[in-house]
Amino acid sequence: MKIAIIGTHNVGKTTLAEELIDSLPDYNLEIEPYFQMESLGFEFSAPPTPLDFE
């Protein structure tokens, strides 16, 4: 089973996910695609604009 946590930036999604992982050791935490793309070298404005998500 997968658990998805969605919401706008800076509302605590990652914090919630990290706390869930502590309680659910058989699950893996996958970072959101925005951060995965950023780690691959994609550059986004800060804060992100709607164009960043297209």
Secondary structure, 3 states (H helix, E strand, C coil): CCCCCCCCCCCCHHHHHHHHHHHCCCCCCCCCHHHHHHHCCCCCCCCCCHHHHC
